[in-house]
Amino acid sequence: MSVEENKALFRRTYEELLNRGDLDVAEDLVSPEFINHEAPPGRDRGPESMRGLATMLRTAFPATCTSRSRSWSLKEMSSWAV
């Protein structure tokens, strides 16, 4: 995967899955082999894990997910994962 393809997937994950709450898109964006090390055991694998994360974040921080008042750069967002 090229750097540009990776950036496009990253943007799509934040915009569609996290901001809009389109949980179905997780099937397209997240590999079945994905392991979410922050999730509880049994809910830490594949697209279902990302759907759970998106639901949790959107429930806990609804204003953050829908606000357009702050635009994060890819560099800022990717640094959070470190």
Order of alpha helices (4+ residues) and beta strands (2+ residues): alpha-alpha-alpha-alpha-alpha
